[in-house]
């Protein structure tokens, strides 16, 4: 059975060109980039070249890129690093209710260290009101952390407007751009971002490598202590194969971004319109237009999202109920509940996220299978029978 993969927001398959770029640094060019001999210099050159390519993807200077072990580490470093380095200036962090747990749980940790945390709400479409950020800033605020686009519902936030507010207040602004780097144009100067997190495996690169952009002049403490790697900001021998792969993935993403975004927007619009037209009691979660080109998140009344996924998987269709990092948690998505979606409806959510290998035929297959699966599950659902008095709802 051919599998139709529609979970690109969770992870992406590595491009063959990326694997090829990584291969020499596993064996033949295995030197430590901190070594001064020729093999070390060869590895160091690979890291430098990758740094330049990754920097070009977000329009920053190479020396402002700190390679990390992934997006979660980058989020942790941004929040902990800025707050600990600037503790004498304040103790207040502002974030939003729909952030990834890498941000939310880090903020909870900082709260345990004595920092105050303000979590601003979003509206029913998942949008942050910049005015809520502005009203939450105090003389003690050190950092505002707002994701560029949400990993579950794909809503793109008004980053540039929020940045104008943080700049005026003299507050650092961190953006979790794990879902957007390599998929949407990013210019950190134009957007006014001070710190930005990204992950290679979300843009067809390897797992286990990410980056944190740190604007020049930003006061930030290292997350890991030890050697002087990454300009003394991230101790430990660099993951040279992973970094080389990240660089190649960034280079390809920059070249393909415009065309790919247009193609995926057409497919996701077609998927959304078809599902909304063919299925009763279905809701599109998140803003209809200010969303990632590849995202379609639905809630279906009267059934569980996990059941939908099982039936989809039986037909070779891979999707998700939300964030892959919390897929084992039976609690409803914190993102959907933050949008004001009732718990019962939130439990019936499914996220389809498209990517490079998504075809028109894949969309047709999902559009054909999904209504049939929903009908079958609702025929078995006690929630439907309760609502309709044991009369077949469909």
LINWOLIN-V795364 format. One record per residue. RES is the residue in one small letter. PHI is phi in whole degrees, 0 to 359 (NA if undefined). BURIAL is I if it has 24 or more other C-alpha atoms within 12 Angstrom, else O. D_CENTER is the distance of its C-alpha to the mean C-alpha in Angstrom with 1 decimal. Layout:
BEGIN
res = <RES	RES>
phi = <PHI	PHI>
burial = <BURIAL	BURIAL>
d_center = <D_CENTER	D_CENTER>
END
This chain:
BEGIN
res = <x	x	x	x	x	x	x	x	x	x	x	x	x	x	x	x	x	x	x	x	x	x	x	x	x	x	x	x	x	x	x	x	x	x	x	x	x	x	x	x	x	x	x	x	x	x	x	x	x	x	x	x	x	x	x	x	x	x	x	x	x	x	x	x	x	x	x	x	x	x	x	x	x	x	x	x	x	x	x	x	x	x	x	x	x	x	x	x	x	x	x	x	x	x	x	x	x	x	x	x	x	x	x	x	x	x	x	x	x	x	x	x	x	x	x	x	x	x	x	x	x	x	x	x	x	x	x	x	x	x	x	x	x	x	x	x	x	x	x	x	x	x	x	x	x	x	x	x	x	x	x	x	x	x	x	x	x	x	x	x	x	x	x	x	x	x	x	x	x	x	x	x	x	x	x	x	x	x	x	x	x	x	x	x	x	x	x	x	x	x	x	x	x	x	x	x	x	x	x	x	x	x	x	x	x	x	x	x	x	x	x	x	x	x	x	x	x	x	x	x	x	x	x	x	x	x	x	x	x	x	x	x	x	x	x	x	x	x	x	x	x	x	x	x	x	x	x	x	x	x	x	x	x	x	x	x	x	x	x	x	x	x	x	x	x	x	x	x	x	x	x	x	x	x	x	x	x	x	x	x	x	x	x	x	x	x	x	x	x	x	x	x	x	x	x	x	x	x	x	x	x	x	x	x	x	x	x	x	x	x	x	x	x	x	x	x	x	x	x	x	x	x	x	x	x	x	x	x	x	x	x	x	x	x	x	x	x	x	x	x	x	x	x	x	x	x	x	x	x	x	x	x	x	x	x	x	x	x	x	x	x	x	x	x	x	x	x	x	x	x	x	x	x	x	x	x	x	x	x	x	x	x	x	x	x	x	x	x	x	x	x	x	x	x>
phi = <NA	284	270	259	268	229	225	295	291	282	192	242	290	288	292	303	295	290	300	295	293	280	309	298	273	275	221	291	246	267	300	280	296	270	284	270	284	297	290	293	296	297	293	298	297	297	295	296	296	295	299	295	291	293	298	296	293	241	59	240	274	305	290	268	263	247	285	230	274	151	293	297	297	298	298	301	295	300	286	295	297	292	293	288	284	237	300	289	266	170	210	237	239	240	217	238	287	249	294	297	298	298	270	298	290	293	295	297	299	294	298	293	271	106	275	268	233	251	252	276	279	237	276	294	262	87	265	275	272	305	294	294	296	301	289	272	288	236	295	261	288	258	212	244	236	227	289	291	216	286	287	265	255	75	289	269	269	283	299	297	291	295	297	298	291	293	298	298	274	71	247	293	235	255	235	280	248	300	275	250	297	90	240	235	298	228	233	297	289	296	281	81	270	264	220	216	255	212	222	294	285	270	229	71	252	281	283	85	213	213	208	236	279	234	302	306	96	287	274	216	274	292	278	248	250	164	282	257	298	52	57	65	250	209	291	119	300	295	279	299	301	296	294	299	294	300	299	294	298	296	299	291	299	296	286	261	305	298	294	293	298	295	295	289	298	298	289	292	298	295	295	298	298	292	295	295	274	258	241	278	52	239	227	274	268	99	297	291	247	275	217	301	299	250	250	217	242	242	241	245	294	79	221	265	299	298	294	299	298	297	291	297	298	297	258	82	250	257	226	208	263	157	292	293	287	229	292	273	270	279	289	297	303	294	292	293	292	294	280	84	284	303	304	299	287	298	291	260	265	221	251	253	234	265	200	304	259	284	241	299	295	296	299	300	296	295	297	282	281	299	301	294	293	299	298	296	292	292	295	261	278	294	293	293	296	294	290	253	65	66	261	304	297	263>
burial = <O	O	O	I	I	I	I	I	I	I	I	I	I	I	I	O	O	I	I	O	I	I	O	O	I	O	O	O	I	I	I	I	I	I	O	O	O	O	O	O	O	I	I	I	I	I	I	I	I	I	I	I	I	I	I	I	I	I	I	I	O	I	I	I	I	I	I	I	I	I	I	I	I	I	I	I	I	I	I	I	I	I	I	I	O	I	I	O	O	I	I	I	I	I	I	I	I	I	I	I	I	I	I	I	O	I	I	I	O	I	O	O	O	O	I	I	I	I	I	I	I	I	I	I	I	I	I	I	I	I	O	O	I	I	O	I	I	I	O	I	I	I	I	I	I	I	I	I	I	I	I	I	I	I	I	I	I	I	I	I	I	I	I	I	I	I	I	O	O	I	I	I	I	I	I	I	I	I	I	I	I	I	I	I	I	I	I	I	O	O	I	I	I	I	I	I	I	I	I	I	I	I	I	I	I	I	I	I	I	I	I	I	I	I	I	O	O	I	I	I	I	I	I	I	O	O	O	O	I	I	O	O	I	I	O	I	I	I	I	I	I	I	I	I	I	I	I	I	I	I	I	I	I	I	O	O	I	O	O	I	I	O	I	I	I	I	I	I	I	I	I	I	O	I	I	I	O	O	I	O	I	I	I	I	I	I	I	I	I	I	I	I	I	I	I	I	I	I	I	I	I	I	I	I	I	I	I	I	I	O	I	I	I	O	I	O	I	I	I	I	I	I	I	O	O	O	O	O	O	O	O	I	I	I	I	I	I	I	I	I	I	I	I	O	I	I	I	I	I	I	I	I	I	I	I	I	I	I	O	O	O	I	I	O	I	I	I	O	I	I	I	O	I	I	I	O	I	I	O	O	I	O	I	I	O	O	O	O	O	O	O	O	I	O>
d_center = <29.6	27.0	23.5	21.3	17.7	15.3	12.4	10.5	7.1	8.3	9.8	12.0	15.6	16.9	19.0	22.7	23.0	20.4	22.3	25.5	24.4	23.6	26.8	29.4	27.7	28.0	31.8	33.8	32.0	31.1	32.3	30.7	29.4	31.3	34.6	37.0	38.6	37.9	35.5	33.5	33.5	32.4	29.3	28.8	29.1	26.3	24.0	25.2	24.8	21.2	20.6	22.2	20.1	16.8	18.3	19.4	15.9	15.3	19.1	19.8	22.6	22.2	23.6	20.7	18.2	18.1	17.0	15.5	15.1	11.3	8.2	9.9	13.1	12.0	11.0	14.3	16.2	15.4	16.4	19.2	20.4	21.0	22.5	24.8	25.9	26.8	28.1	31.5	30.1	28.4	26.5	24.2	20.4	18.8	15.4	14.4	14.8	11.4	9.3	7.5	10.7	10.2	11.2	13.5	15.4	15.8	17.3	19.5	20.7	21.6	23.5	25.5	26.4	27.9	25.2	24.9	21.6	21.3	18.7	19.0	18.8	17.3	19.6	20.0	17.7	14.8	15.7	16.3	19.9	20.3	23.8	22.5	20.9	24.2	26.4	24.5	25.1	28.2	30.3	28.5	24.9	23.3	19.6	17.3	13.5	11.6	7.9	8.2	6.9	6.3	4.6	8.4	10.5	8.8	10.9	11.0	12.5	15.8	14.7	18.0	20.1	18.6	19.2	22.8	23.3	22.0	24.1	27.1	26.8	26.4	23.2	20.3	17.0	13.7	10.5	7.0	6.0	3.8	3.2	6.7	8.6	11.2	10.8	12.0	14.8	14.2	17.3	16.9	20.6	20.7	17.8	19.3	16.4	17.9	15.0	11.6	9.2	7.9	8.3	10.9	10.5	7.6	10.5	13.5	14.2	15.3	13.7	14.7	14.1	11.9	13.0	13.6	15.4	18.3	20.5	24.1	26.1	23.3	24.8	22.6	23.9	22.8	20.9	23.0	26.7	29.0	29.5	29.0	26.2	23.5	26.0	26.5	23.0	21.8	24.8	25.1	25.9	23.2	21.6	23.4	22.7	18.9	19.0	21.3	19.0	16.0	18.5	19.7	16.3	15.7	19.2	18.9	15.6	17.5	20.5	19.1	16.5	18.9	20.6	17.6	16.1	19.5	20.0	16.9	17.6	21.1	20.2	17.7	20.4	23.0	21.2	20.8	24.3	25.8	24.4	25.2	28.7	29.5	28.4	29.9	28.2	24.7	22.2	19.2	16.5	15.1	16.5	18.4	18.0	15.4	12.6	10.6	13.4	12.3	11.6	14.6	14.5	18.1	20.3	23.7	26.5	28.8	26.8	24.1	20.8	21.5	24.8	23.3	21.0	24.1	26.2	23.6	23.4	27.2	27.1	24.7	21.6	18.4	15.9	14.4	14.9	11.3	9.0	10.5	10.8	13.2	14.8	18.2	18.4	20.9	20.1	18.7	15.1	15.0	12.9	15.7	18.4	17.2	17.8	21.3	21.1	23.9	23.2	25.1	23.2	19.8	21.0	21.6	18.1	16.7	13.5	14.3	11.7	13.8	14.1	16.9	19.3	19.1	22.7	24.7	26.5	23.3	22.8	26.5	26.3	23.7	25.6	28.7	27.6	25.5	28.4	30.7	28.5	28.1	31.8	32.7	30.5	31.9	35.4	34.9	33.2	35.4	33.3	34.5	38.0	38.0	37.0	39.4	42.4	42.1	42.2	40.0	37.1	36.5>
END
